[in-house]
Amino acid sequence: MTDTRAQPAAKNPGRLKPGRVGGTWAPAGFSWSLFEFARNPYYMLVVIYVFAPYFSKEVAGGGVEGSATVADVITWSGVICACTAPFLGVLMDRGGRRKPLLGFFLAVISICAIALWWSTPTGGLGVGWTVALLVLAFCSYTYSEVMHNAMLPAAGRPEALPHISGAGLALGNLGAVIGLLVVAAATLQPQLFGFDVAAHDPERFTGPYAGVWMAVFVIPFFLFMPDGAVAGGTWRAAAGDLLGLRQNKGFNPAERVRRLRTYVRDLFSKSPDTMRFLIGRMIYADGLAAVLTLGGVYTATFLGWSGLETALYGVYGSVFAAFGGLMGGALDQRFGAKRAILIELSITMAVIVIQLSITPDALFFGLIPAGHTVLPGPVFNSLADVTYLGFIALIAMSLTACISSSRYMLVAVAPKGRVGEFFGFYAMAATLTVWMGPALYAFFARAFDDQRIGMASLLILFVVGLGVLMTVKHDGRARAEAPAG
């Protein structure tokens, strides 16, 4: 049951082509990082900032129902991935060649993204088919993420892997910023692209743009990145091992359940702080993910931001998110990761409350009128817009810092020699409960017919996650192992 994703590259060096394993800018390392440059624009443009708000506002009915429909997409996708993605991760440890299956998932994302062009306000795909495409692409995106992360150990020397991983995050944000700027340009100068703004061509263009962008820039990954699969492994044999069918005794569900129960009991008895952290992180991380994925929909449907404004909001947020990583590292060093996470989540919750006090016409629950124009230009010109945008900078930094501190916390609290195993649980937990935040939002938004109450319900996840984190006794500072002898 241990996570073996870090082992294939070390145990089977013959599977890696000579001259391709090195540092961050070696062919393997750079192509692993460039994968995120190719794939992340889909998530940023389609799922968060541009297409989803457009779909919610113009195709799915707008208002509470439109935003709840987008939340339903994330909920259904999360439930499907929670039931399937962990098994994919286990199969990868013993399965066959990874690139063909990964290529299939990427092809599904690309085809679904291109098809979104036909999701129009009047006819076209309609709500049902658009939802189906979004769910299929979301699940394929999650599967590709699991596989890509598991291939990191084969991307370079062990000491270079943190830098390769960080380069992937940086390139992913860069790809998203480029895409958002292209959408902004298409909105401001539609005649250069042959677009009809009234038909929402710039917003629908995000699907084909992300699909083609992915297909082009993912090519170096398949050319230069080692597969990293276990020598002699096959997907059929891996599935047989997982289901207990290779002992010629057939599938014994009771035995499999007994072994799983024993394994989980040992985890909690031998590594209680690590497991408590993973549970707390699983809960509050779902709140973080929901804030990210539903933030663009909320600004479009409640604040009435245009497609251009949501695209620029994405660029603005991504720039400040880059500083969040630096902020997280500084807080980790000064306070330890546990206190750093407490600080970051507290800032996030405070900012969410303030943001929910802002309406298109007033600030702080109606205390200050804010519907009047304070800046010239076609975007972000009201006092409400400017104030909300200012707080976006703070929440982008705190969210990113929390993601960074959470990763460092696991390195610090995991048992020595088992970091890879527990990072497997870390990744699996993200798929098990990703549906909770969107489900809470959809339920409360519909029940009270109020989007702000839907967003406020996400605070439940932060409070519960913080409560569990408080029971962790470890301070979140990594300590070197004592030298042998």
Secondary structure, DSSP 8 states (H G I E B T S, - for coil): ----TTSHHHH-GGGS-TT---STTSHHHHHHHHHHHHHHHHIIIIIIISHHHHIIIIIS-SHHHHHHHHHHHHHHHHHHHHHHHHHHHHHHTT-S-SHHHHHHHHHHHHHHHHHGGGB-SSSBTHHHHHHHHHHHHHHHHHHHHHHHHHTGGGSS-GGGHHHHHHHHHHHHHHHHHHHHHHHHHHHH-HHHHT--GGGTHHHHTHHHHHHHHHHHHTHHHHHHS-----TT--HHHHHHHHHT-TTSS---HHHHHHHHHHHHHHHHHH-HHHHHHHHHHHHHHHHHHHHHHHHHHHHHHTS---HHHHHHHHHHHHHHHHHHHHHHHHHHHHH-HHHHHHHHHHHHHHHHHHHHT--SSEETTTTEE--SB-S-SSSS-BHHHHHHHHHHHHHHHHHHHHHHHHHHHHHHHS-TT-HHHHHHHHHHHHHHSTTHHHHHHHHHHHHHT-HHHHHHTTHHHHHHHHHHHHT----S---------
